[in-house]
Amino acid sequence: MNPLSLKNVEKLIGESVRLFDQSGQEGEFTIQSVTQLERHGMDDLGRMVEHFVINFQGDGSTHFPDGHYHFKHPKLGEIELFVIHKHDHEYEIMVDSQQV
């Protein structure tokens, strides 16, 4: 099972995740929305491709520039992902993976 599948992440809208970096900086983020992108679905070879964006709202206590960070959530476990800072306290992650 892929914890970062579109269906699994959609169930987490409104829930909080913890984000932290290697230096120990931490922040709490709320999953605001999950948006399916154009390439999501079956590819030409019949393989499932997950392609979507997860939008987060930070609590305002910290700022995280674009980069790789660790996320913790009871249902996702701990996952390292690349975070893009949009503006103010809004962030996003683009998921682009192929099911094996």
ChimeraX attribute file (.defattr): number of C-alpha atoms within 10 A of each C-alpha:
attribute: neighborCount
match mode: 1-to-1
recipient: residues
	/A:1	6
	/A:2	9
	/A:3	12
	/A:4	15
	/A:5	17
	/A:6	19
	/A:7	12
	/A:8	14
	/A:9	16
	/A:10	16
	/A:11	12
	/A:12	18
	/A:13	16
	/A:14	14
	/A:15	12
	/A:16	19
	/A:17	20
	/A:18	15
	/A:19	23
	/A:20	17
	/A:21	15
	/A:22	9
	/A:23	6
	/A:24	8
	/A:25	12
	/A:26	18
	/A:27	18
	/A:28	18
	/A:29	22
	/A:30	18
	/A:31	21
	/A:32	19
	/A:33	16
	/A:34	21
	/A:35	13
	/A:36	15
	/A:37	14
	/A:38	8
	/A:39	13
	/A:40	17
	/A:41	15
	/A:42	13
	/A:43	11
	/A:44	7
	/A:45	6
	/A:46	8
	/A:47	12
	/A:48	16
	/A:49	18
	/A:50	22
	/A:51	19
	/A:52	20
	/A:53	17
	/A:54	20
	/A:55	21
	/A:56	26
	/A:57	18
	/A:58	22
	/A:59	14
	/A:60	12
	/A:61	9
	/A:62	11
	/A:63	16
	/A:64	20
	/A:65	10
	/A:66	13
	/A:67	11
	/A:68	15
	/A:69	17
	/A:70	16
	/A:71	20
	/A:72	16
	/A:73	14
	/A:74	8
	/A:75	13
	/A:76	15
	/A:77	9
	/A:78	14
	/A:79	13
	/A:80	13
	/A:81	15
	/A:82	13
	/A:83	21
	/A:84	17
	/A:85	16
	/A:86	13
	/A:87	7
	/A:88	10
	/A:89	16
	/A:90	19
	/A:91	22
	/A:92	20
	/A:93	16
	/A:94	19
	/A:95	20
	/A:96	14
	/A:97	14
	/A:98	14
	/A:99	11
	/A:100	6
